[in-house]
Amino acid sequence: MKKTWIVLVIVMMTFSLTACETMKGFGKDVEGAGEWVQEKAQ
């Protein structure tokens, strides 16, 4: 039972780290699009 919890925690940590990287990349994309809009508006 204890081994199952350890594996579950490791899997959850792995998914959370992957999600952070994904959101970081998404944030950069949105920032780039915002800068493009600002340049076009000027």
PQR file of N, CA, C, O and H, with PARSE charges and radii, in Angstrom:
ATOM      1  N   MET A   1       0.820  -1.194   0.000 -0.4000 1.5000
ATOM      2  CA  MET A   1       0.000   0.000   0.000 -0.0000 2.0000
ATOM      3  C   MET A   1       0.866   1.261   0.000  0.5500 1.7000
ATOM      4  O   MET A   1       0.589   2.218  -0.722 -0.5500 1.4000
ATOM      5  N   LYS A   2       1.913   1.244   0.817 -0.4000 1.5000
ATOM      6  CA  LYS A   2       2.814   2.402   0.898 -0.0000 2.0000
ATOM      7  C   LYS A   2       3.526   2.617  -0.434  0.5500 1.7000
ATOM      8  O   LYS A   2       3.742   3.756  -0.850 -0.5500 1.4000
ATOM      9  H   LYS A   2       2.138   0.466   1.404  0.4000 1.0000
ATOM     10  N   LYS A   3       3.888   1.531  -1.098 -0.4000 1.5000
ATOM     11  CA  LYS A   3       4.565   1.620  -2.395 -0.0000 2.0000
ATOM     12  C   LYS A   3       3.644   2.268  -3.438  0.5500 1.7000
ATOM     13  O   LYS A   3       4.107   3.046  -4.273 -0.5500 1.4000
ATOM     14  H   LYS A   3       3.713   0.606  -0.760  0.4000 1.0000
ATOM     15  N   THR A   4       2.367   1.957  -3.393 -0.4000 1.5000
ATOM     16  CA  THR A   4       1.391   2.527  -4.322 -0.0000 2.0000
ATOM     17  C   THR A   4       1.318   4.042  -4.148  0.5500 1.7000
ATOM     18  O   THR A   4       1.282   4.778  -5.134 -0.5500 1.4000
ATOM     19  H   THR A   4       1.991   1.326  -2.714  0.4000 1.0000
ATOM     20  N   TRP A   5       1.295   4.515  -2.898 -0.4000 1.5000
ATOM     21  CA  TRP A   5       1.238   5.952  -2.632 -0.0000 2.0000
ATOM     22  C   TRP A   5       2.487   6.657  -3.136  0.5500 1.7000
ATOM     23  O   TRP A   5       2.405   7.754  -3.689 -0.5500 1.4000
ATOM     24  H   TRP A   5       1.324   3.918  -2.097  0.4000 1.0000
ATOM     25  N   ILE A   6       3.639   6.033  -2.948 -0.4000 1.5000
ATOM     26  CA  ILE A   6       4.897   6.631  -3.409 -0.0000 2.0000
ATOM     27  C   ILE A   6       4.886   6.773  -4.931  0.5500 1.7000
ATOM     28  O   ILE A   6       5.264   7.817  -5.462 -0.5500 1.4000
ATOM     29  H   ILE A   6       3.706   5.143  -2.499  0.4000 1.0000
ATOM     30  N   VAL A   7       4.457   5.734  -5.623 -0.4000 1.5000
ATOM     31  CA  VAL A   7       4.384   5.774  -7.088 -0.0000 2.0000
ATOM     32  C   VAL A   7       3.383   6.839  -7.527  0.5500 1.7000
ATOM     33  O   VAL A   7       3.652   7.583  -8.470 -0.5500 1.4000
ATOM     34  H   VAL A   7       4.150   4.886  -5.191  0.4000 1.0000
ATOM     35  N   LEU A   8       2.248   6.923  -6.865 -0.4000 1.5000
ATOM     36  CA  LEU A   8       1.229   7.913  -7.197 -0.0000 2.0000
ATOM     37  C   LEU A   8       1.770   9.337  -7.019  0.5500 1.7000
ATOM     38  O   LEU A   8       1.533  10.196  -7.868 -0.5500 1.4000
ATOM     39  H   LEU A   8       2.030   6.318  -6.098  0.4000 1.0000
ATOM     40  N   VAL A   9       2.483   9.591  -5.939 -0.4000 1.5000
ATOM     41  CA  VAL A   9       3.056  10.918  -5.694 -0.0000 2.0000
ATOM     42  C   VAL A   9       4.089  11.262  -6.760  0.5500 1.7000
ATOM     43  O   VAL A   9       4.122  12.397  -7.236 -0.5500 1.4000
ATOM     44  H   VAL A   9       2.676   8.893  -5.249  0.4000 1.0000
ATOM     45  N   ILE A  10       4.920  10.319  -7.140 -0.4000 1.5000
ATOM     46  CA  ILE A  10       5.934  10.562  -8.169 -0.0000 2.0000
ATOM     47  C   ILE A  10       5.277  10.880  -9.505  0.5500 1.7000
ATOM     48  O   ILE A  10       5.713  11.791 -10.209 -0.5500 1.4000
ATOM     49  H   ILE A  10       4.892   9.397  -6.753  0.4000 1.0000
ATOM     50  N   VAL A  11       4.240  10.142  -9.856 -0.4000 1.5000
ATOM     51  CA  VAL A  11       3.522  10.390 -11.110 -0.0000 2.0000
ATOM     52  C   VAL A  11       2.878  11.773 -11.092  0.5500 1.7000
ATOM     53  O   VAL A  11       2.949  12.498 -12.084 -0.5500 1.4000
ATOM     54  H   VAL A  11       3.887   9.402  -9.284  0.4000 1.0000
ATOM     55  N   MET A  12       2.259  12.143  -9.987 -0.4000 1.5000
ATOM     56  CA  MET A  12       1.620  13.458  -9.886 -0.0000 2.0000
ATOM     57  C   MET A  12       2.653  14.584  -9.982  0.5500 1.7000
ATOM     58  O   MET A  12       2.389  15.610 -10.609 -0.5500 1.4000
ATOM     59  H   MET A  12       2.201  11.553  -9.181  0.4000 1.0000
ATOM     60  N   MET A  13       3.813  14.404  -9.373 -0.4000 1.5000
ATOM     61  CA  MET A  13       4.871  15.412  -9.453 -0.0000 2.0000
ATOM     62  C   MET A  13       5.364  15.556 -10.887  0.5500 1.7000
ATOM     63  O   MET A  13       5.626  16.670 -11.341 -0.5500 1.4000
ATOM     64  H   MET A  13       4.027  13.570  -8.864  0.4000 1.0000
ATOM     65  N   THR A  14       5.490  14.469 -11.591 -0.4000 1.5000
ATOM     66  CA  THR A  14       5.929  14.503 -12.979 -0.0000 2.0000
ATOM     67  C   THR A  14       4.935  15.258 -13.845  0.5500 1.7000
ATOM     68  O   THR A  14       5.328  16.089 -14.664 -0.5500 1.4000
ATOM     69  H   THR A  14       5.277  13.564 -11.222  0.4000 1.0000
ATOM     70  N   PHE A  15       3.647  14.973 -13.668 -0.4000 1.5000
ATOM     71  CA  PHE A  15       2.619  15.673 -14.444 -0.0000 2.0000
ATOM     72  C   PHE A  15       2.583  17.165 -14.114  0.5500 1.7000
ATOM     73  O   PHE A  15       2.385  17.991 -15.005 -0.5500 1.4000
ATOM     74  H   PHE A  15       3.328  14.298 -13.002  0.4000 1.0000
ATOM     75  N   SER A  16       2.771  17.510 -12.861 -0.4000 1.5000
ATOM     76  CA  SER A  16       2.728  18.926 -12.484 -0.0000 2.0000
ATOM     77  C   SER A  16       3.913  19.673 -13.080  0.5500 1.7000
ATOM     78  O   SER A  16       3.758  20.821 -13.495 -0.5500 1.4000
ATOM     79  H   SER A  16       2.932  16.839 -12.137  0.4000 1.0000
ATOM     80  N   LEU A  17       5.077  19.064 -13.135 -0.4000 1.5000
ATOM     81  CA  LEU A  17       6.242  19.712 -13.741 -0.0000 2.0000
ATOM     82  C   LEU A  17       6.036  19.892 -15.240  0.5500 1.7000
ATOM     83  O   LEU A  17       6.418  20.918 -15.802 -0.5500 1.4000
ATOM     84  H   LEU A  17       5.203  18.131 -12.798  0.4000 1.0000
ATOM     85  N   THR A  18       5.444  18.914 -15.880 -0.4000 1.5000
ATOM     86  CA  THR A  18       5.158  19.005 -17.309 -0.0000 2.0000
ATOM     87  C   THR A  18       4.153  20.114 -17.574  0.5500 1.7000
ATOM     88  O   THR A  18       4.300  20.866 -18.538 -0.5500 1.4000
ATOM     89  H   THR A  18       5.134  18.080 -15.424  0.4000 1.0000
ATOM     90  N   ALA A  19       3.140  20.221 -16.736 -0.4000 1.5000
ATOM     91  CA  ALA A  19       2.132  21.266 -16.897 -0.0000 2.0000
ATOM     92  C   ALA A  19       2.751  22.649 -16.728  0.5500 1.7000
ATOM     93  O   ALA A  19       2.376  23.581 -17.440 -0.5500 1.4000
ATOM     94  H   ALA A  19       3.021  19.610 -15.953  0.4000 1.0000
ATOM     95  N   CYS A  20       3.683  22.795 -15.805 -0.4000 1.5000
ATOM     96  CA  CYS A  20       4.340  24.088 -15.606 -0.0000 2.0000
ATOM     97  C   CYS A  20       5.091  24.505 -16.862  0.5500 1.7000
ATOM     98  O   CYS A  20       5.032  25.664 -17.271 -0.5500 1.4000
ATOM     99  H   CYS A  20       3.987  22.038 -15.227  0.4000 1.0000
ATOM    100  N   GLU A  21       5.786  23.575 -17.464 -0.4000 1.5000
ATOM    101  CA  GLU A  21       6.529  23.894 -18.686 -0.0000 2.0000
ATOM    102  C   GLU A  21       5.574  24.259 -19.818  0.5500 1.7000
ATOM    103  O   GLU A  21       5.852  25.164 -20.604 -0.5500 1.4000
ATOM    104  H   GLU A  21       5.834  22.633 -17.132  0.4000 1.0000
ATOM    105  N   THR A  22       4.464  23.562 -19.895 -0.4000 1.5000
ATOM    106  CA  THR A  22       3.481  23.850 -20.932 -0.0000 2.0000
ATOM    107  C   THR A  22       2.898  25.251 -20.751  0.5500 1.7000
ATOM    108  O   THR A  22       2.776  26.000 -21.720 -0.5500 1.4000
ATOM    109  H   THR A  22       4.238  22.827 -19.256  0.4000 1.0000
ATOM    110  N   MET A  23       2.545  25.601 -19.542 -0.4000 1.5000
ATOM    111  CA  MET A  23       1.972  26.917 -19.263 -0.0000 2.0000
ATOM    112  C   MET A  23       3.012  28.015 -19.495  0.5500 1.7000
ATOM    113  O   MET A  23       2.670  29.115 -19.930 -0.5500 1.4000
ATOM    114  H   MET A  23       2.645  24.993 -18.754  0.4000 1.0000
ATOM    115  N   LYS A  24       4.269  27.718 -19.207 -0.4000 1.5000
ATOM    116  CA  LYS A  24       5.334  28.691 -19.441 -0.0000 2.0000
ATOM    117  C   LYS A  24       5.446  28.988 -20.939  0.5500 1.7000
ATOM    118  O   LYS A  24       5.576  30.146 -21.336 -0.5500 1.4000
ATOM    119  H   LYS A  24       4.546  26.824 -18.853  0.4000 1.0000
ATOM    120  N   GLY A  25       5.397  27.960 -21.754 -0.4000 1.5000
ATOM    121  CA  GLY A  25       5.443  28.137 -23.205 -0.0000 2.0000
ATOM    122  C   GLY A  25       4.218  28.867 -23.723  0.5500 1.7000
ATOM    123  O   GLY A  25       4.322  29.705 -24.619 -0.5500 1.4000
ATOM    124  H   GLY A  25       5.291  27.019 -21.431  0.4000 1.0000
ATOM    125  N   PHE A  26       3.065  28.556 -23.167 -0.4000 1.5000
ATOM    126  CA  PHE A  26       1.824  29.222 -23.562 -0.0000 2.0000
ATOM    127  C   PHE A  26       1.891  30.700 -23.218  0.5500 1.7000
ATOM    128  O   PHE A  26       1.446  31.543 -23.997 -0.5500 1.4000
ATOM    129  H   PHE A  26       2.980  27.875 -22.439  0.4000 1.0000
ATOM    130  N   GLY A  27       2.441  31.015 -22.066 -0.4000 1.5000
ATOM    131  CA  GLY A  27       2.591  32.408 -21.653 -0.0000 2.0000
ATOM    132  C   GLY A  27       3.486  33.178 -22.598  0.5500 1.7000
ATOM    133  O   GLY A  27       3.214  34.338 -22.907 -0.5500 1.4000
ATOM    134  H   GLY A  27       2.803  30.330 -21.434  0.4000 1.0000
ATOM    135  N   LYS A  28       4.549  32.545 -23.059 -0.4000 1.5000
ATOM    136  CA  LYS A  28       5.451  33.207 -24.015 -0.0000 2.0000
ATOM    137  C   LYS A  28       4.732  33.464 -25.343  0.5500 1.7000
ATOM    138  O   LYS A  28       4.923  34.511 -25.963 -0.5500 1.4000
ATOM    139  H   LYS A  28       4.770  31.603 -22.808  0.4000 1.0000
ATOM    140  N   ASP A  29       3.916  32.518 -25.773 -0.4000 1.5000
ATOM    141  CA  ASP A  29       3.157  32.692 -27.018 -0.0000 2.0000
ATOM    142  C   ASP A  29       2.180  33.862 -26.905  0.5500 1.7000
ATOM    143  O   ASP A  29       2.071  34.680 -27.818 -0.5500 1.4000
ATOM    144  H   ASP A  29       3.761  31.668 -25.270  0.4000 1.0000
ATOM    145  N   VAL A  30       1.480  33.933 -25.787 -0.4000 1.5000
ATOM    146  CA  VAL A  30       0.515  35.016 -25.577 -0.0000 2.0000
ATOM    147  C   VAL A  30       1.241  36.354 -25.504  0.5500 1.7000
ATOM    148  O   VAL A  30       0.764  37.350 -26.048 -0.5500 1.4000
ATOM    149  H   VAL A  30       1.569  33.268 -25.045  0.4000 1.0000
ATOM    150  N   GLU A  31       2.375  36.381 -24.844 -0.4000 1.5000
ATOM    151  CA  GLU A  31       3.157  37.612 -24.749 -0.0000 2.0000
ATOM    152  C   GLU A  31       3.609  38.070 -26.134  0.5500 1.7000
ATOM    153  O   GLU A  31       3.542  39.257 -26.451 -0.5500 1.4000
ATOM    154  H   GLU A  31       2.762  35.572 -24.402  0.4000 1.0000
ATOM    155  N   GLY A  32       4.065  37.140 -26.950 -0.4000 1.5000
ATOM    156  CA  GLY A  32       4.477  37.472 -28.311 -0.0000 2.0000
ATOM    157  C   GLY A  32       3.327  38.018 -29.142  0.5500 1.7000
ATOM    158  O   GLY A  32       3.505  38.968 -29.904 -0.5500 1.4000
ATOM    159  H   GLY A  32       4.120  36.175 -26.693  0.4000 1.0000
ATOM    160  N   ALA A  33       2.155  37.426 -29.001 -0.4000 1.5000
ATOM    161  CA  ALA A  33       0.982  37.906 -29.732 -0.0000 2.0000
ATOM    162  C   ALA A  33       0.595  39.301 -29.260  0.5500 1.7000
ATOM    163  O   ALA A  33       0.207  40.142 -30.071 -0.5500 1.4000
ATOM    164  H   ALA A  33       2.009  36.654 -28.382  0.4000 1.0000
ATOM    165  N   GLY A  34       0.694  39.555 -27.969 -0.4000 1.5000
ATOM    166  CA  GLY A  34       0.383  40.874 -27.431 -0.0000 2.0000
ATOM    167  C   GLY A  34       1.331  41.937 -27.935  0.5500 1.7000
ATOM    168  O   GLY A  34       0.915  43.053 -28.246 -0.5500 1.4000
ATOM    169  H   GLY A  34       1.009  38.872 -27.310  0.4000 1.0000
ATOM    170  N   GLU A  35       2.599  41.596 -28.016 -0.4000 1.5000
ATOM    171  CA  GLU A  35       3.584  42.554 -28.546 -0.0000 2.0000
ATOM    172  C   GLU A  35       3.297  42.857 -30.019  0.5500 1.7000
ATOM    173  O   GLU A  35       3.421  44.003 -30.453 -0.5500 1.4000
ATOM    174  H   GLU A  35       2.937  40.690 -27.764  0.4000 1.0000
ATOM    175  N   TRP A  36       2.918  41.844 -30.778 -0.4000 1.5000
ATOM    176  CA  TRP A  36       2.601  42.038 -32.202 -0.0000 2.0000
ATOM    177  C   TRP A  36       1.415  42.995 -32.347  0.5500 1.7000
ATOM    178  O   TRP A  36       1.426  43.886 -33.196 -0.5500 1.4000
ATOM    179  H   TRP A  36       2.817  40.914 -30.426  0.4000 1.0000
ATOM    180  N   VAL A  37       0.396  42.801 -31.513 -0.4000 1.5000
ATOM    181  CA  VAL A  37      -0.783  43.673 -31.559 -0.0000 2.0000
ATOM    182  C   VAL A  37      -0.389  45.109 -31.203  0.5500 1.7000
ATOM    183  O   VAL A  37      -0.858  46.054 -31.838 -0.5500 1.4000
ATOM    184  H   VAL A  37       0.387  42.077 -30.823  0.4000 1.0000
ATOM    185  N   GLN A  38       0.459  45.275 -30.203 -0.4000 1.5000
ATOM    186  CA  GLN A  38       0.904  46.607 -29.818 -0.0000 2.0000
ATOM    187  C   GLN A  38       1.666  47.294 -30.952  0.5500 1.7000
ATOM    188  O   GLN A  38       1.472  48.484 -31.201 -0.5500 1.4000
ATOM    189  H   GLN A  38       0.840  44.508 -29.687  0.4000 1.0000
ATOM    190  N   GLU A  39       2.523  46.554 -31.631 -0.4000 1.5000
ATOM    191  CA  GLU A  39       3.279  47.120 -32.742 -0.0000 2.0000
ATOM    192  C   GLU A  39       2.345  47.555 -33.875  0.5500 1.7000
ATOM    193  O   GLU A  39       2.537  48.616 -34.468 -0.5500 1.4000
ATOM    194  H   GLU A  39       2.681  45.587 -31.429  0.4000 1.0000
ATOM    195  N   LYS A  40       1.344  46.741 -34.170 -0.4000 1.5000
ATOM    196  CA  LYS A  40       0.406  47.068 -35.242 -0.0000 2.0000
ATOM    197  C   LYS A  40      -0.479  48.251 -34.874  0.5500 1.7000
ATOM    198  O   LYS A  40      -0.908  49.002 -35.750 -0.5500 1.4000
ATOM    199  H   LYS A  40       1.188  45.879 -33.688  0.4000 1.0000
ATOM    200  N   ALA A  41      -0.754  48.420 -33.581 -0.4000 1.5000
ATOM    201  CA  ALA A  41      -1.625  49.512 -33.136 -0.0000 2.0000
ATOM    202  C   ALA A  41      -0.915  50.862 -33.198  0.5500 1.7000
ATOM    203  O   ALA A  41      -1.568  51.904 -33.245 -0.5500 1.4000
ATOM    204  H   ALA A  41      -0.405  47.810 -32.870  0.4000 1.0000
ATOM    205  N   GLN A  42       0.403  50.849 -33.197 -0.4000 1.5000
ATOM    206  CA  GLN A  42       1.145  52.112 -33.186 -0.0000 2.0000
ATOM    207  C   GLN A  42       1.263  52.706 -34.534  0.5500 1.7000
ATOM    208  O   GLN A  42       1.861  53.770 -34.689 -0.5500 1.4000
ATOM    209  H   GLN A  42       0.933  50.002 -33.159  0.4000 1.0000
TER
END
